[in-house]
């Protein structure tokens, strides 16, 4: 390793409770909506 190599800085934070659940709910609702649109176009 060379002497000029610098350390990488990492920015960290504490997770905010509730965002993971809200994310999965939004993905589920969006997927169901797209599935409904697809089914309506096929039948």
URURRA-V784271 format. One record per backbone hydrogen bond with DSSP energy under -1.0 kcal/mol. NH is the residue of the N-H (numbers start at 1). CO is the residue of the C=O. If there is no record, write none. Layout:
BEGIN
nh->NH co->CO
nh->NH co->CO
END
This chain:
BEGIN
nh->19 co->16
nh->22 co->18
nh->23 co->19
nh->24 co->20
nh->25 co->21
nh->26 co->22
nh->27 co->23
nh->28 co->24
nh->29 co->25
nh->30 co->26
nh->31 co->27
nh->32 co->28
nh->33 co->29
nh->34 co->30
nh->35 co->31
nh->36 co->32
nh->37 co->33
nh->38 co->34
nh->39 co->35
nh->40 co->36
nh->41 co->37
nh->42 co->38
nh->43 co->39
END
